[in-house]
Amino acid sequence: MKKILGLIIAAAAIACGPKDGEYTFHLLTTNDVHGHYFDSLYVQPQVRGSLMSVSAHVDSLRGEWGRENVILVDAGDYLQGDNAAYYYNYVDIDSVHLFARMVDYIGYDAVVVGNHDIETGHPVYDRIAGQMKTPMLAANALDTSDGKAYFKEYVILKRHGLKIAVIGCTNPNIGNWLSPKLWSGMEFKNLLPYAQELVDRVRAEEKPDVVIFAAHTGSGEGNGKYLENQGLDLYQSLRGVDMVVSAHDHRPRVEQNDSIVFINSGSHCRNLGHGTITLIVEDGKVISKFLSSDLIEVNETKVDMEMQKAFRADFEAVRAFTKQEVGQLTMDLRTRDAYCGMSDYVNLIHTLSLGCAPAQISFAAPLTFDGFVKGGTILYNDLFTIYPYENQLYVIKMSGREVKDALEYSYDKWINTMSAGQKHLLKIKEGADSRTGTKGWSFVNRPYNFDSAAGLFYDVDVTKPFGQRVQISTLADGTAFDESAQYNVAVTSYRANGGGGILREGAGIETDKIDERVVEYYPEIRELLYEYLLKNKVIESEVIGNPSVIGAWKFVPEEKATPALNADMALLFQ
């Protein structure tokens, strides 16, 4: 009798589980959407990657592969970067947040919390977590009151009798970047070794057939050095995981071996990360797995027309907000001017930064390769052109020597030493654009890491080698510059946490411990710009370029530097 009962129970268990055969699941991923909810900008129509184009593409693939066979996950940073995100974060706070409605509409299975999502503050992300049906995951963000996860740790998906675990974690370096008031009541665990402990627990409790680990962390180099970028560290070390999803650094990348795949889709809905896992089931058990990974380019011109109609009223609300006048600009702003010396564009950022007490020195860079804002009436939309990123401002302690070393490092990424046989002063290269195939000239390094300083008078000697180029004389108030003195330096949150390597590699500062140097935290720099306009109404070249506030710098000797710069700029912007 017991034997018969046992056979009945076993048969029932098999009936509830997967049938024998072959099953293929497709993981589709987005990350670093940064507010690209709509397929067009708001002042002048301009097609771009968006959740609407993602929706169209995902629907097509669901039709091809079967809805039950598609898993859709976002790996974080979706609540900042665009007018629409700002509007529903801080202006229309009574409606269900647009992102929550869109994610539920598209049918995401999970979204991971990114550092820029935490940067919006408790009122924003707590509201969205409560409004959205799609689970928000961040297993390593622990509630300090009880040690449990503040958000959800994971979600279990049941498809064809198989169990798929999606585990999510946020960037563990958040505590070093953001003001504690933005993440009060939380602490962030390092993903190494916490991720493995978490995976082992989920596998023991849930016994999933497939495990996906999605983390808002940069790909990194897989050397275990950087808290901010642990994607490849996870890929190389995690056991019991089939797919690792990374994000944060906006760099598309896929890797795979026989037992695990790695996916980073890039950013801004340009690609879908795609991981495939095929399971062979015999006697109700998975006996083998086959994996692959690739990137699927998203056609930004093909959008979900029904979704576009459903959210049209939201688009119009954001557009009306975006087109409001916020002030006047007495000159044109061009980011390209910053490559040759002081410019109105960077002077404006410096002026905002030095207005934040107790800052004495400011570091800032051109944030787009060739951004342009025409003089005249400034719309709110223009603020996103002037400052496109969601960076807070930090004031940190640096020695005079660290300031000089940071600048030496920055200019070395920017210029060559003028010597016999050197054709270019700017570090530029000729080649073809990877997306368009168009041939032309571009910088070797990223211009948004070309920091100059304000609050100082200094020259950059283009005939000198690295380490000897930057010659600082005084502070803007005429006080002698002292390499042994301590200064309060205004930098972006991106720079403070190691972005561009200027503080870490250049000045030798341990950016993982930047909180030990922070004197004051300030809001997002775009918000500082908005507040400046509310107070002053106008941006004037003479005011933002006042040498008694921002100092001055130039490339020397000018008779050599100027013609070389002109020649290189003609190649870059021909």
C-alpha positions as CSV (number, residue, x, y, z in Angstrom):
1,M,0.0,0.0,0.0
2,K,2.8,2.4,0.9
3,K,4.6,1.6,-2.3
4,I,1.5,2.3,-4.3
5,L,0.9,5.6,-2.5
6,G,4.5,6.6,-3.1
7,L,4.1,5.9,-6.9
8,I,0.9,8.0,-6.9
9,I,2.7,10.9,-5.2
10,A,5.7,10.6,-7.5
11,A,3.4,10.6,-10.6
12,A,1.6,13.7,-9.3
13,A,4.9,15.5,-8.8
14,I,5.9,14.7,-12.3
15,A,2.5,15.9,-13.6
16,C,3.0,19.3,-11.9
17,G,6.5,19.6,-13.2
18,P,7.8,20.1,-16.8
19,K,7.0,17.5,-19.4
20,D,9.9,15.8,-21.0
21,G,11.3,17.6,-24.0
22,E,13.3,20.7,-25.1
23,Y,12.5,24.2,-23.9
24,T,14.1,27.4,-25.1
25,F,13.8,30.7,-23.1
26,H,14.9,34.1,-24.3
27,L,16.0,36.7,-21.8
28,L,15.6,40.3,-23.2
29,T,17.2,43.1,-21.2
30,T,17.3,46.9,-21.2
31,N,19.3,49.1,-18.8
32,D,20.1,52.8,-18.3
33,V,17.0,53.9,-20.1
34,H,17.5,57.3,-18.4
35,G,14.0,58.6,-19.0
36,H,13.7,57.7,-22.7
37,Y,10.1,56.8,-22.3
38,F,8.8,58.6,-25.4
39,D,10.1,58.1,-29.0
40,S,10.5,61.9,-29.6
41,L,11.9,65.0,-28.0
42,Y,9.5,67.7,-27.0
43,V,10.4,71.0,-28.6
44,Q,11.6,69.8,-32.1
45,P,10.5,66.3,-33.2
46,Q,13.5,64.0,-33.2
47,V,13.3,60.3,-33.3
48,R,15.3,58.4,-30.6
49,G,15.4,55.1,-28.9
50,S,12.6,54.7,-26.3
51,L,10.5,52.3,-24.3
52,M,8.0,52.7,-27.2
53,S,10.5,51.2,-29.7
54,V,11.4,48.6,-27.1
55,S,7.8,47.6,-26.7
56,A,7.3,47.2,-30.5
57,H,10.4,45.0,-30.8
58,V,9.6,42.9,-27.7
59,D,6.0,42.3,-29.0
60,S,7.5,41.2,-32.3
61,L,9.8,38.7,-30.6
62,R,7.1,37.4,-28.3
63,G,5.0,36.7,-31.4
64,E,8.0,34.8,-33.0
65,W,9.1,32.9,-29.9
66,G,5.9,32.7,-27.8
67,R,5.1,35.0,-24.9
68,E,5.8,32.3,-22.3
69,N,9.3,31.8,-23.7
70,V,10.3,35.5,-23.3
71,I,11.6,37.0,-20.0
72,L,12.0,40.8,-20.0
73,V,14.2,42.5,-17.4
74,D,15.5,46.1,-16.9
75,A,18.8,46.5,-15.0
76,G,18.3,50.0,-13.6
77,D,18.7,53.7,-14.0
78,Y,15.3,54.6,-15.5
79,L,14.1,57.5,-13.3
80,Q,16.5,60.2,-14.4
81,G,17.9,61.7,-17.6
82,D,14.9,63.2,-19.4
83,N,12.2,65.8,-19.0
84,A,9.5,63.1,-18.7
85,A,11.3,61.5,-15.7
86,Y,11.8,64.8,-14.0
87,Y,8.2,65.8,-14.6
88,Y,6.7,62.7,-13.0
89,N,9.3,62.6,-10.3
90,Y,8.8,66.1,-9.0
91,V,6.0,68.0,-10.7
92,D,3.0,65.7,-11.2
93,I,3.3,63.7,-8.0
94,D,-0.4,62.9,-7.7
95,S,-0.6,60.6,-10.8
96,V,0.6,57.0,-11.0
97,H,4.2,57.5,-12.2
98,L,4.6,57.3,-15.9
99,F,7.4,54.8,-15.7
100,A,5.3,52.5,-13.5
101,R,2.5,52.6,-16.0
102,M,4.7,52.0,-19.0
103,V,6.6,49.1,-17.5
104,D,3.4,47.4,-16.6
105,Y,2.0,48.1,-20.0
106,I,5.0,46.5,-21.8
107,G,5.0,43.6,-19.5
108,Y,8.4,43.6,-17.8
109,D,9.0,40.7,-15.5
110,A,11.3,42.7,-13.1
111,V,13.2,45.9,-12.9
112,V,16.4,46.4,-10.9
113,V,17.0,49.5,-8.9
114,G,19.9,51.7,-10.2
115,N,22.0,54.3,-8.4
116,H,20.3,57.2,-10.3
117,D,16.9,55.7,-9.3
118,I,18.0,56.0,-5.6
119,E,19.2,59.5,-6.4
120,T,15.6,60.7,-6.9
121,G,15.0,60.3,-3.2
122,H,12.6,58.3,-1.0
123,P,9.4,60.1,-2.1
124,V,10.0,59.1,-5.7
125,Y,11.2,55.5,-5.6
126,D,9.0,54.6,-2.7
127,R,6.0,55.9,-4.6
128,I,6.9,53.9,-7.7
129,A,7.6,50.7,-5.8
130,G,4.1,50.9,-4.3
131,Q,2.4,51.8,-7.6
132,M,4.1,49.4,-10.0
133,K,2.9,45.8,-10.4
134,T,6.2,44.8,-11.8
135,P,8.6,44.0,-8.9
136,M,11.5,46.3,-8.1
137,L,14.6,44.3,-7.1
138,A,17.6,45.3,-5.0
139,A,18.5,42.4,-2.7
140,N,21.7,44.1,-1.4
141,A,19.9,47.2,-0.3
142,L,19.2,46.3,3.3
143,D,16.8,47.9,5.7
144,T,18.8,49.0,8.7
145,S,15.8,48.5,11.0
146,D,15.7,44.7,10.5
147,G,18.5,43.7,8.1
148,K,16.1,42.5,5.5
149,A,15.9,43.7,1.9
150,Y,14.3,47.2,1.5
151,F,13.1,46.2,-2.0
152,K,12.3,42.7,-3.3
153,E,15.2,40.3,-3.5
154,Y,14.0,38.2,-6.4
155,V,11.0,37.0,-8.4
156,I,10.2,33.4,-9.4
157,L,8.7,33.0,-12.9
158,K,6.9,29.7,-13.7
159,R,7.0,28.8,-17.4
160,H,6.0,25.4,-18.8
161,G,6.3,23.8,-15.4
162,L,9.9,25.2,-15.0
163,K,11.0,27.7,-12.4
164,I,13.1,30.7,-13.4
165,A,14.6,32.9,-10.6
166,V,15.4,36.5,-11.4
167,I,17.6,38.0,-8.6
168,G,18.3,41.7,-8.6
169,C,20.9,43.9,-6.9
170,T,21.8,47.5,-7.1
171,N,25.2,49.2,-7.2
172,P,27.0,48.7,-3.8
173,N,28.9,52.0,-4.1
174,I,25.8,54.2,-3.7
175,G,26.7,55.0,-0.2
176,N,29.9,56.7,-1.4
177,W,28.2,58.8,-4.1
178,L,24.9,60.1,-2.7
179,S,23.8,62.1,0.2
180,P,22.7,59.8,3.0
181,K,19.3,61.5,3.1
182,L,18.5,60.0,-0.3
183,W,19.0,56.5,1.0
184,S,18.2,56.9,4.7
185,G,17.3,53.6,6.4
186,M,19.4,51.5,4.0
187,E,22.8,50.1,3.7
188,F,24.3,48.5,0.5
189,K,26.2,45.2,0.6
190,N,29.2,44.6,-1.6
191,L,28.2,42.1,-4.3
192,L,31.3,40.1,-3.5
193,P,30.8,37.7,-1.8
194,Y,27.2,38.6,-1.0
195,A,25.9,37.7,-4.4
196,Q,27.0,34.0,-4.1
197,E,25.5,33.8,-0.6
198,L,22.2,35.1,-2.0
199,V,22.2,32.7,-5.0
200,D,22.9,29.8,-2.7
201,R,20.0,30.7,-0.5
202,V,17.6,31.2,-3.4
203,R,18.6,27.9,-5.0
204,A,18.1,26.1,-1.7
205,E,14.7,27.6,-0.9
206,E,13.2,27.8,-4.4
207,K,15.0,25.1,-6.3
208,P,14.8,27.0,-9.6
209,D,15.7,25.4,-13.0
210,V,17.2,28.7,-14.3
211,V,18.9,31.5,-12.4
212,I,19.3,35.0,-13.8
213,F,21.4,37.5,-11.7
214,A,20.7,41.1,-12.8
215,A,22.8,43.8,-11.1
216,H,23.1,47.6,-11.7
217,T,26.9,47.5,-11.8
218,G,29.4,48.3,-14.5
219,S,31.0,45.5,-16.5
220,G,34.5,46.4,-15.2
221,E,37.6,44.4,-16.0
222,G,37.0,41.3,-14.0
223,N,39.9,42.1,-11.7
224,G,37.9,42.6,-8.5
225,K,39.3,46.1,-8.0
226,Y,36.3,48.4,-8.3
227,L,33.2,48.4,-6.2
228,E,31.3,50.3,-8.8
229,N,32.0,47.8,-11.7
230,Q,31.6,44.2,-10.7
231,G,29.8,42.7,-13.6
232,L,32.6,40.6,-15.0
233,D,33.7,39.8,-11.5
234,L,30.2,38.2,-11.0
235,Y,30.4,36.5,-14.4
236,Q,33.7,34.9,-13.6
237,S,33.0,33.9,-10.0
238,L,29.3,33.1,-9.5
239,R,28.3,29.4,-9.3
240,G,24.8,28.2,-9.9
241,V,23.9,31.1,-12.2
242,D,23.0,30.8,-15.9
243,M,22.9,34.5,-16.9
244,V,24.5,37.7,-15.4
245,V,23.0,41.0,-16.5
246,S,25.1,44.1,-16.0
247,A,24.5,47.8,-16.6
248,H,25.6,51.3,-15.4
249,D,28.6,52.0,-17.7
250,H,26.6,52.3,-20.9
251,R,29.0,50.0,-22.7
252,P,27.3,47.2,-24.8
253,R,29.0,43.8,-24.2
254,V,28.2,40.1,-24.2
255,E,30.3,37.2,-23.1
256,Q,29.7,33.5,-22.8
257,N,31.2,30.1,-21.9
258,D,29.7,26.6,-21.6
259,S,28.0,27.4,-18.3
260,I,27.1,31.1,-18.1
261,V,26.5,34.2,-20.2
262,F,27.1,37.9,-19.6
263,I,24.9,40.7,-21.0
264,N,25.2,44.5,-20.9
265,S,22.8,46.0,-23.4
266,G,24.4,49.5,-23.3
267,S,21.9,52.3,-22.7
268,H,19.0,54.5,-23.9
269,C,17.1,51.6,-25.6
270,R,19.5,51.3,-28.5
271,N,19.8,47.6,-28.0
272,L,18.1,44.7,-26.4
273,G,20.5,42.4,-24.5
274,H,19.6,38.8,-25.5
275,G,20.4,35.6,-23.7
276,T,19.1,32.2,-24.8
277,I,19.0,29.1,-22.7
278,T,17.8,25.7,-24.0
279,L,16.9,23.1,-21.4
280,I,16.6,19.4,-22.1
281,V,14.1,17.7,-19.7
282,E,14.0,13.9,-19.0
283,D,11.9,12.2,-16.4
284,G,10.8,15.7,-15.2
285,K,14.3,16.9,-14.6
286,V,16.7,19.2,-16.4
287,I,19.6,17.1,-17.6
288,S,21.4,19.7,-19.8
289,K,21.5,23.3,-20.7
290,F,22.8,25.2,-23.8
291,L,23.4,29.0,-23.6
292,S,24.1,31.8,-26.0
293,S,24.1,35.7,-25.9
294,D,24.1,38.5,-28.3
295,L,22.8,42.1,-28.8
296,I,19.7,42.9,-30.8
297,E,19.7,46.4,-32.3
298,V,16.4,48.2,-31.7
299,N,14.9,50.1,-34.6
300,E,14.1,53.5,-33.1
301,T,11.7,54.4,-35.9
302,K,9.5,51.4,-35.3
303,V,7.3,52.1,-32.3
304,D,4.3,50.5,-30.6
305,M,1.6,52.7,-32.1
306,E,-1.1,51.6,-29.6
307,M,1.3,52.5,-26.7
308,Q,2.0,55.8,-28.3
309,K,-1.8,56.5,-28.4
310,A,-2.3,55.3,-24.8
311,F,0.3,57.7,-23.4
312,R,-0.3,60.7,-25.7
313,A,-1.8,62.8,-22.9
314,D,1.4,62.2,-20.8
315,F,3.6,63.3,-23.7
316,E,1.6,66.5,-24.2
317,A,1.8,67.3,-20.4
318,V,5.6,66.9,-20.5
319,R,5.9,68.9,-23.7
320,A,3.9,71.8,-22.1
321,F,6.2,71.7,-19.1
322,T,9.3,71.5,-21.2
323,K,8.4,74.5,-23.3
324,Q,8.1,76.9,-20.4
325,E,10.4,79.9,-20.4
326,V,12.9,79.9,-17.6
327,G,15.3,82.8,-18.4
328,Q,17.5,84.6,-20.9
329,L,20.9,83.8,-22.4
330,T,22.9,86.7,-23.8
331,M,25.2,84.6,-25.9
332,D,25.3,81.2,-27.6
333,L,26.7,78.3,-25.7
334,R,28.9,75.8,-27.5
335,T,30.6,72.9,-25.9
336,R,33.2,72.6,-28.7
337,D,34.7,75.9,-27.5
338,A,35.8,74.2,-24.3
339,Y,38.5,72.1,-26.2
340,C,40.6,75.2,-27.0
341,G,40.5,77.0,-23.6
342,M,38.0,78.8,-21.4
343,S,34.4,78.9,-22.7
344,D,31.1,80.3,-21.7
345,Y,29.7,76.8,-21.4
346,V,32.2,75.5,-18.9
347,N,32.4,78.9,-17.2
348,L,28.7,78.6,-16.4
349,I,29.1,75.2,-14.8
350,H,32.1,76.5,-12.8
351,T,30.1,79.6,-11.7
352,L,27.3,77.3,-10.4
353,S,29.8,75.1,-8.6
354,L,31.7,77.9,-7.0
355,G,28.4,79.4,-5.7
356,C,28.1,76.3,-3.5
357,A,29.9,77.1,-0.2
358,P,32.5,76.3,0.9
359,A,33.9,75.6,-2.6
360,Q,37.2,77.3,-3.5
361,I,38.0,75.4,-6.7
362,S,35.8,73.7,-9.3
363,F,36.4,70.9,-11.8
364,A,34.1,70.7,-14.8
365,A,34.1,69.3,-18.4
366,P,32.1,69.7,-21.6
367,L,29.4,67.1,-21.3
368,T,28.5,66.6,-24.9
369,F,30.8,66.5,-27.9
370,D,29.1,69.3,-29.8
371,G,26.3,70.7,-27.7
372,F,24.7,74.0,-28.7
373,V,22.2,76.3,-27.1
374,K,21.3,79.5,-29.0
375,G,21.2,82.8,-27.2
376,G,17.9,84.3,-26.4
377,T,15.0,82.8,-24.4
378,I,15.9,79.7,-22.5
379,L,13.2,76.9,-22.3
380,Y,13.3,74.3,-19.6
381,N,14.2,71.9,-22.3
382,D,17.5,73.7,-22.9
383,L,18.6,72.9,-19.4
384,F,18.9,69.2,-20.5
385,T,21.2,70.3,-23.3
386,I,23.3,72.4,-21.0
387,Y,23.5,69.7,-18.4
388,P,22.3,66.3,-19.7
389,Y,23.4,64.1,-16.8
390,E,21.9,63.5,-13.4
391,N,24.9,64.4,-11.3
392,Q,24.9,65.9,-7.9
393,L,27.6,68.3,-6.8
394,Y,30.0,67.4,-4.1
395,V,32.5,69.6,-2.3
396,I,35.5,67.5,-1.3
397,K,38.8,68.1,0.4
398,M,41.9,67.9,-1.8
399,S,45.5,69.0,-1.3
400,G,47.1,71.4,-3.7
401,R,49.2,68.6,-5.0
402,E,46.2,66.4,-5.7
403,V,44.5,69.3,-7.5
404,K,47.6,69.7,-9.8
405,D,47.9,65.9,-10.4
406,A,44.3,65.6,-11.3
407,L,44.6,68.4,-13.8
408,E,47.8,66.9,-15.3
409,Y,45.9,63.6,-15.7
410,S,42.9,65.4,-17.3
411,Y,45.0,67.4,-19.9
412,D,47.0,64.3,-20.7
413,K,43.8,62.6,-21.9
414,W,43.1,65.8,-24.0
415,I,46.3,67.0,-25.6
416,N,49.7,65.7,-26.9
417,T,53.0,67.4,-26.2
418,M,54.0,69.5,-29.2
419,S,57.3,68.2,-30.4
420,A,59.0,67.4,-33.6
421,G,56.9,65.0,-35.7
422,Q,53.8,65.5,-33.7
423,K,51.0,66.5,-36.1
424,H,48.2,67.1,-33.6
425,L,47.9,69.0,-30.4
426,L,44.5,67.5,-29.5
427,K,44.5,63.7,-29.1
428,I,42.3,62.9,-32.1
429,K,42.1,60.0,-34.5
430,E,40.6,59.3,-37.9
431,G,38.1,56.5,-38.4
432,A,34.6,55.4,-39.1
433,D,31.6,55.8,-36.7
434,S,30.7,52.4,-35.4
435,R,27.0,53.0,-35.8
436,T,26.7,55.0,-39.0
437,G,29.9,54.0,-40.8
438,T,30.6,57.7,-41.6
439,K,34.3,58.5,-41.8
440,G,35.8,61.4,-39.8
441,W,37.9,62.6,-36.9
442,S,37.1,62.1,-33.2
443,F,38.8,62.4,-29.9
444,V,40.8,59.4,-28.7
445,N,39.3,59.8,-25.2
446,R,35.9,61.0,-24.0
447,P,35.5,64.7,-23.9
448,Y,33.2,64.6,-20.8
449,N,36.4,63.7,-18.9
450,F,38.3,66.8,-20.1
451,D,38.2,68.6,-16.8
452,S,39.5,72.2,-16.5
453,A,39.6,74.0,-13.2
454,A,38.1,77.3,-12.0
455,G,39.0,79.4,-8.9
456,L,42.6,79.3,-10.1
457,F,44.9,81.2,-12.4
458,Y,47.0,78.7,-14.4
459,D,48.7,77.9,-17.7
460,V,48.9,74.6,-19.6
461,D,52.3,74.5,-21.4
462,V,51.8,72.3,-24.5
463,T,55.6,72.0,-25.0
464,K,56.0,70.2,-21.7
465,P,55.5,66.4,-21.0
466,F,52.9,64.9,-18.8
467,G,53.4,65.9,-15.2
468,Q,55.0,69.3,-16.1
469,R,52.3,71.0,-18.2
470,V,50.0,72.6,-15.5
471,Q,51.5,75.7,-13.9
472,I,49.2,77.1,-11.2
473,S,50.1,80.6,-9.9
474,T,47.3,81.8,-7.6
475,L,43.7,81.3,-6.5
476,A,41.1,83.6,-8.1
477,D,41.3,85.9,-5.1
478,G,45.0,86.4,-5.6
479,T,46.2,84.1,-2.8
480,A,49.2,82.1,-3.7
481,F,48.6,78.4,-4.6
482,D,50.2,76.0,-2.2
483,E,50.6,72.3,-3.1
484,S,50.7,71.4,0.6
485,A,47.5,73.3,1.5
486,Q,44.0,71.8,1.7
487,Y,41.3,73.1,-0.6
488,N,37.6,72.6,-0.9
489,V,37.0,71.4,-4.5
490,A,33.6,71.2,-6.2
491,V,33.2,68.1,-8.4
492,T,30.4,66.1,-9.8
493,S,29.1,62.9,-8.1
494,Y,30.4,61.1,-11.3
495,R,33.9,62.4,-10.8
496,A,33.8,61.9,-7.1
497,N,33.1,58.2,-7.4
498,G,35.9,57.6,-9.8
499,G,34.4,58.5,-13.2
500,G,37.1,59.2,-15.8
501,G,39.8,58.1,-13.4
502,I,40.8,61.7,-12.8
503,L,40.7,61.5,-9.0
504,R,41.6,57.9,-8.6
505,E,44.4,57.4,-11.2
506,G,45.3,61.1,-11.5
507,A,45.3,62.3,-8.0
508,G,45.7,59.0,-6.2
509,I,42.5,59.4,-4.2
510,E,40.6,56.3,-3.0
511,T,37.2,57.1,-4.5
512,D,35.6,54.1,-2.8
513,K,36.2,56.1,0.4
514,I,35.2,59.5,-1.0
515,D,32.7,60.0,1.8
516,E,35.7,60.6,4.1
517,R,36.6,63.7,2.1
518,V,33.1,65.1,1.5
519,V,32.6,68.5,3.1
520,E,29.1,69.2,1.6
521,Y,26.6,67.6,-0.7
522,Y,24.4,69.6,-3.1
523,P,21.5,68.8,-5.4
524,E,21.7,67.9,-9.0
525,I,23.7,70.4,-11.1
526,R,20.7,70.9,-13.4
527,E,18.7,71.9,-10.4
528,L,21.4,74.4,-9.4
529,L,21.1,75.8,-12.9
530,Y,17.4,76.1,-12.6
531,E,17.7,77.9,-9.2
532,Y,20.3,80.3,-10.7
533,L,17.9,81.3,-13.4
534,L,15.0,81.7,-11.0
535,K,17.2,84.1,-9.0
536,N,19.1,85.9,-11.7
537,K,16.8,85.6,-14.7
538,V,19.7,85.9,-17.2
539,I,23.0,84.2,-18.0
540,E,25.6,86.8,-19.0
541,S,29.1,86.1,-20.3
542,E,30.7,88.8,-18.2
543,V,29.1,87.5,-15.0
544,I,29.9,83.8,-15.5
545,G,33.4,84.6,-16.8
546,N,34.3,87.0,-13.9
547,P,38.1,86.2,-13.3
548,S,37.8,87.4,-9.7
549,V,35.5,84.4,-9.2
550,I,36.5,81.7,-11.6
551,G,40.1,82.7,-12.3
552,A,41.5,82.0,-15.8
553,W,43.6,79.5,-17.7
554,K,45.0,79.1,-21.2
555,F,47.2,76.9,-23.4
556,V,50.8,78.4,-23.8
557,P,52.8,79.3,-25.7
558,E,49.9,80.8,-27.6
559,E,51.9,81.3,-30.8
560,K,52.3,77.5,-31.0
561,A,49.1,76.3,-29.4
562,T,46.5,78.5,-31.2
563,P,47.3,77.5,-34.8
564,A,47.6,73.8,-33.8
565,L,44.2,73.9,-32.0
566,N,42.6,75.6,-35.0
567,A,43.9,72.9,-37.4
568,D,42.7,70.1,-35.2
569,M,39.3,71.7,-34.6
570,A,38.9,72.1,-38.4
571,L,39.3,68.3,-38.7
572,L,36.9,67.5,-35.8
573,F,34.1,69.8,-37.1
574,Q,34.6,69.8,-40.8
